[in-house]
Amino acid sequence: MDFLKFGFETDIGSSRCNQDRCFVWRNDNNRLYVFGVADGHGRLGELVADTVKNMMMEFLDQGELDVDTNVPDFLEKCFDCFQEKLQSLLEEFGVFDGKTGGTTLSVAVISNNILFVANVADSSIILCTREKKLQQTMVKHVRDCAEPLTEQLLVKSVEEPSVQTLELTSNHSADCVNEYKRMLRTHPSKSNPNVPELRFLYDAHHIPKRLCKPIFNLSETFEPILDPSGVYYKNVCRDWGTIVVPTTDDVHLAFTRSLGDFFFNSLGVSAKPEIQSIDLNELAERLEDQLVCIVAATDGLWDNWLPEHVGKFVLDPSCIEAVKTKPDIGALRVAQSLMNRNTMYGKRNFGVNNLDNTTVVLAYIDLRCILK
């Protein structure tokens, strides 16, 4: 098997249009690989996601990335350029009220045997293996582009469990206390500087969003304390439905970072990514089974799957056999099979008329190529 095999698939669900996009770019001579997913939202979400995808491919085809490139700098530049382009694009359309659309974006770059991941919002990327030898401390926090001078608190468990899947993207949901504190630092409320300009709320149906329940209670010193009880679970991972909401409007957003969404951007939602990395050399030395899979997907997949169950699916012996024996189409067949299973689960969990757009990219890596 070659060093890396890609497969990808997308499904419109029960929506009228597919606002998801994905991209794959490879330079096998220099062993440089880039792939990712974007999930548009709002009236112009499809246009926003499509613009981001096309710009990324243009940057790569024009040689913006090579073996000597500082990858975190490259990724930060990409997100900044995307946001700048989106602002001019929406102004050209004459719809620049800041509420017309945005997109998630999660990007993976493999360069010099290091896997870098940058993201805004909730499209996730995970690393899957067949051995319980992974630990979350293997994932290094490289940079928070929204607050480059803020030190990250490193929490290390003495008895950290070993697992088969690792989350490589950062959490940008409204129940993330770090995001609450970031917005408090960058965009405090004009009427009460002890809280952020945006309100962090548990989503609820059939009531005005501004009346939803707060996610955080405040201590006497105004430290945010998470109220662990939400209103409804939005997925099988039992994540609560959460939103950020301005004080004077019912318009809302389901995450604390995104591209586009300029109205929310002016109130603290950031278009700048967090960047993390994992050393594939270290990973290869740790594992006996040298075949791993990286899964990048929009939330239409994570609505229906636990990450560890996705890992078991894509690394099932039948899937691995397809990837090894059908080098041109094996990974694609696995992606299609995963999507078919996801559709079945979605109909069971949400009903036939409530299926979200779903897009997935699979990257199978043979780590033996690194050790040679």
N, C-alpha and C positions, 0 to 999 in steps of 0.2 A: 504493500500500500504506500502511496505517496505521503509526504509530510502532512498534507491537509486536503480534506474533501468537503465541499460545501453542498448543502441542499436547502432550498427555501420554498415556501408556499404561503399564499394569502387566501383569505376567504371573506366575502362581503357580509356573511351572516344574514340577518333579516333586514339590514339597512338598505336605503335607496342608493347609497353610494359608498364606495370603499375609500376611507380617508387614511388608511394605513399605507405606508411605503417601506420598502427595504432596499438595501444595496449591498453588493459584494464586489470587491476589487482585489486583484492579486497581482503580484510581481514575483513569480517563482524564482527568477534568477537571483534576486536579492532576499528572497524569503520574507517579503513584506506583504501583509494582508490587512485589509480593512473591511469591516462589515458592520451593519447596524440596522435599526428599525426606527420608524417615526410613526406616531399615531396622532393625526390631526383631529381637531375638535372645533366646534363653532361653525358658523355659516360658511367661512372660507377655509375651513380646516384642510380640505383636500388640496387646495392651492398652496397653502403654507407648507404642508408636508412634502408636496411634490417639488416645491422650490428648494427646500433644504436638501432633499435627495439629489437633485440635479446639480446644485452647487458643490456638494461634496464630491460627486463624480468628476466634475470639471476641475476642481482643485487637484485631485489625484491624477487625472489624465494629463494635466499640465506640469506634472513633476514637482508638486509642492512637498511631497514626502519622499525621502530617500533614506538610505541606511545611516547617514550622518545627521539626520534631522532630530532635533529635540522634540520628542513626540508630545509631551505635555504642552509645550509652547505651540506646536502645530494644532493640537486639539482646541486649545483656548482661542487661538486665532480663528479657527473655523467657526466656532459658536458666535464669536463677536461679529464676524462677517455675515453670518446667516441673519442675525438680528438686525444688522444695519440694512441688509437687502430687503428684509421683510417690511421694515418701516417705509422704505421708498416705494416698494411694490404696492402696499395697501394704500398709500397716499395717491399713487397713480390710478388706482381703482376708484378713488373718490369715496372710500368707505372707512376712512381712518377715524373711527371713534374709539379705537382701542379695544373694542368688545367683539370684533368680527371673526376672530379665529386665532388659533395657535397650534402648537404641536409639541408632543414629547420628542425626545431624541436620545437614543442610547447607541454609542459607537464603540466598537472594539478595534484595536490596532495591535498587530503582532509585528514586532521589530526587534532584531537582535535577541531573539528568544525571550523577550519580555512581552507579556500581554497587558496592554493598557486599556482601561475602560473609562469613558466619560459619559455622563448622563445628566439630563434634566427631566424631572417628572417621573412617571411610574412604569415606563417600559423597561423590563428587567433583563439582565444577562446573568446566567448562572454557569458554573463549571461543574461537570458531572464526571464521576469516575465509578468504577465497580468495586473499589476498595474503600473501607472506612479509615482513611489515613489523612484526610484533609482537616485543617483547622483554620478558623476564620482569621487568626493572626497571620496567616500566610498572605492575606490580602493587605497590601500596604496603601495607606492613604497618601497620595502624592501631592494633591493640591486642591484647595477649595478656591476656585477662580472668583467667587463672589466676595471672599474675604481672605485674600492671600496672606495677610499679616496676622491672622488669628490662629493661634496654636490649637491643634487638635488634641483632645484628651484621649490618651491611649489607655483603654481598659483591657487588661490582660487577666484571664482567668487562670488560676493555678492548676486547676484540673479541667482544662478546656476539652470538651468532648471531640472525638474524631468522627468525621462525617463523610458522606459520599458526594455531597453537593455543597457548593459555596456560592453565596450571593456576591456578585462582583459590582453591582450598581449601588448607588447611595440612595437612602430613603428621603424622599421629598414629599411625604404625605403631611397633612395638617396636624397629625398627632405626634410629629417628631419634635421633641423639645429643643433640639439644636436649631431647627429652622425657626421656631418661635423666638428663640433668643437672638438669632441672626436678624430677623425682621425688627425686633425691638431695638437692636443697635443701629440698624440702618434707616428704619422708617418708624420711629416712635409716633404715637398718636399726638396730634396737635392739641387735643383737649385734655389728654392724660398721658404724660410722657412715660408712665410706668407700664404701659401696654403698647403693643404694636398698632399701627394704623389699621391693619386688617384684623378682623376677628377670626379666631380659630374655633370652628364649631363642628359638632357631630351633625351630619346631615339627617334630615327627617323629611318624610313625604307629607304633602297636604297642609303644610303650614308655611308662612313666609320664612325665607331662609334666615333673615336677620333675627328671627325668634327662636332659632335652633339652640340647642344646649351647648354651652361652652365646653371645650375639651380640657382646658386647664383652669384649675382654681389657683388663686394667688395666696402665698403666705403673707405674714405681716411685713416681710421685707420685699414683697412683690416677686418672689421666686415662683415660677410656674410649677404647679403640682398636677400631674396627669390624673384626671378622673377616668378610671379604667372602664366605665360603663357607657357604651355608645347606644345607638338606637337600632341599627340593623347591620348585619354583616354583608359586605358587598361581594364576597367571594368565598370559595371553599377553604381558603387559608384563615378564615375568620378574622379578616381585617375589617374594622369598622368603616362605614361610610363617613368620610370627613371632608370638610370644605373650608375655604377661606372666603370671607364675605366683608365688603366695605360696610361702614356704619350707616350709610344713608341709602343703600341700594340693595336689591335682592339678587343682583347678578353675582355669580359665584364661580369658583374654580376648585377643582378637586386635588390640586397639588400646589406646592410652594415655589416651584421653578418650572419654567416652560419657555419655549421660543414663541415669539409673537406676543399676544395677550398684553398689549401695551398699556391698557388701562390699569391692569393689575401690576404691571411692571413699575408704574409710577407710584404704587402703594407698597412695594416691597417684594413682590414676586420677582425672582431673578431669572435672567436668561443665561447666566453663567454656570457652567457645569462643575461638579466635583469629579476629580480624576483619581482612579485607584489602579493598582498594578499587582501582578503576580508573576514571579520568576518561574518560567517554564523549565529551566535547568534544575531548580530546587524541586519542582514537582516531579520531574523525571527520576531524580535520585530517590524520591520518597516512595514511588509506586513500583510494584512488580508488573502489574498489568499496565502496559504503556499506551493503551488506546483511551483517549478521553474525548468528551464532547462538550463544546460550548454552545449554549442555547440562548439566542437573543429573541425576545418575543414581546409583542404588545399585550396589553392587559386582557384582551380577549382570550388568551391562553391561560393566564394566571387566575382568571375568574373561576376556572374549572379544575385546576391541577395544583397539588402541592409540588414544590420544586423537586423533592426527592422522588416523587412518582414520575415526573417528567424524565428524570435521570434514569430510572429503571426502565422506562419505555425505550428511550433512544439507545440504551446500551444493552437491551435485551439481545440474547444470542442470535435471534432471527434478523434483527436490525443490523447487527455487526456483520453477519454473514452477507447481507445485501450490500453493505458498504465495501466489503473486501472483494466480493466476487463480481460485482458490477460497478467498476470504478467510475464509469461515466454517469450512471443514473442512480446508483445505490442510495446515496445520501438524499437525493431528491425524492426517491420512493419512500424513504423513512419520514421525511417532512410531510409528504402527502398523507401517509398513514396516520401520523400524529394529528394532522388537521382533521381527518375523517373522524378519529376518536374524539377529538375536542368538540366537534359538531354534535356528536351523540351525547356527550356529557352536558353541553350547553342546553340542548333541548330538554334534558332531564332536570337541570338545575334552574333554568330561567324561562322555559317555555319556547315554543317554536317561533314566536313572534318577537322575541327579545334577545336575539343573538347578536353580539357585538362583532364588529370587524376584528379579524384575527390575522396576524402575520408572524411567521417564525422563520428564523435562519438557524441552521445547524452547521457547526464547523467541527468535523472529526479530525483530531490531531493524533498522529502516530509519534509519540515522544521518543521512540527509538532513533528517529532521524536526528534528534538533538544530541544523543549520547554517542553517535558515531564519530 
